[in-house]
């Protein structure tokens, strides 16, 4: 049952990512724009969620016949952890313009590492360094401007 619900959640998250990505501006000089990769990720989430949900439809038949479904605390935690990447993508889409890519990425990585029970100091250090490296790679080497957000105010 939990895999079926998780599949439905991934379908919903993928649909949200896809719809939001379609609102991104297009670049007249390119055949593709900033919506390409989020759209592909959203589509992948929807396809993966559909496969997961369909693979568990047979297990749902027993639920209506007196079988109960209870999730243990650790199972619930693991299910919620599996939703974090989808929520992280939605968080980035909604906050990167205001916070900036650097802060958004650092927050996402910090939360993901804390959720996996990494020590807070290590999670803070790794998330800041990784976000800086990603920002430098995109802005300096790939020449893809990322949103500056709050840090752009001081720059």
N, C-alpha and C positions, 0 to 999 in steps of 0.2 A: 504493500500500500504506500509506504513512504517513497519508494522509487517512482511510483505513478504520480504522486503529488509533486515530487521534485521535478519530474519531467514537465508537468504542467507549469510549474514555477519558471523553469528555464524557457519554455515557450513564451510565457508572458514577458519575462525579462528581455528576451531576444526581440520580441515585437516592439517593446518600448525603445530599446536601443536603435532598432531599425527606423522607427518612425521619427525619433529625435534626429537621427543622422540625416534624414531626407531634408531637414530644414537648414542644413549647413549651406553656406554660400558656395556657388560654383565659380571656377576660375576659367575665364574665357580662353586662355591660351593653352589649356590642357583638356584632354579627353576625359579626364577623371578629376575629382576634386577631393576636398577633405572628408567627404561623406563616404568614400569608397571603403576604407578599412573598418570603420564602425558598422557600416552596412553588412560587410562580410562577416564580422563578428556576430552581429545580431542574427543574421541568417544561419550561421553555424549553431548558435544557441538554440534557435527554433528547431532546426533539423535534429540536433542532438536530443533536445527535450522530447520531440515527437517520437524518436526511436526509443528512448527510455520509457516513455508513457505507454507506447504500443506493446513493448516487450513485457509489461507488467499487467496488461488488461486481464489476462487469465487468472491472476491472483486475486482480482477483485470479486470474482464469482463467489468465493467462500465467505465473504464479509456479510452478505445479505442473509446467510443461513446460520445465524447464531454465532459466527466467529467474531470475536472482538479484536480490536487492534489498539494496542497501547504502546507508546514509545517510551523507552527508558530514557533517563536524563542524558546519558552519554550518546544515545542514538539521536536524540533531539539536537544536542550540541553539534554532532557531526553533520546532521542535515542542514542546520543553519550555517555551519562553516562552508558547506558546499555551495551555498547561495552567495557567499561573500564576493567572489570574483564578479558575478553579474551586478551586484550592488555597487561594487567598486567602479565598474565601467559607467554606470548611471551617475554615480557621485562625480566622477571626473567630468562627464559631459555637462552636468548641471553647475559645477563650481569652478571649472578651470578658467573661465573668462574673468571671474571675480577674484579668486584666490591666486590664479596663475598656475601654470603647469607644474612648476617646481614645488610649490607648497602642496598642491593637490596630490601629486605623485608621492611626496614624502609622507603625507597623512595616510594615503591608501596603503603604502608599504608598511608603515608603522602599525596600523590597525591589523593588517593581515598577519604580521609577525606576532603581535600580541595574542591574536586569536589562536595561533599555533603554539602558544605558551613559551615564546622566546622571552628571555629576560628583557625588561624595559630598556635598560641602558644599551644593550647590544642592538635591540630593535631600533632605537633612536639613531644610533651611529650608522648602522647599515642603511636605514631608510634615507637618511640625509645624504650619505655618500652616493648611494645608487641614484637618487633623484638628481643630484648634481651631475653625475656622469651622463645620465640620459639626456638632461637638458643641454649639456655641452655637445654631445654627439649630434643631437638634432639641430641645434642652432649654429654651431661652428662648422661641422663637417658635412652634414647633409643639407645645410642651408634651408631648413624648414623652420620658419618662425613659430614658436610656441607662445601661448598667451602668457604675458608677464604679470598680469593681475596686480595684486598689492605691492609686489616688489618693483614693478615698473614705475610706481609713483616716486620712489626714491632714486631711481636710476637716471 
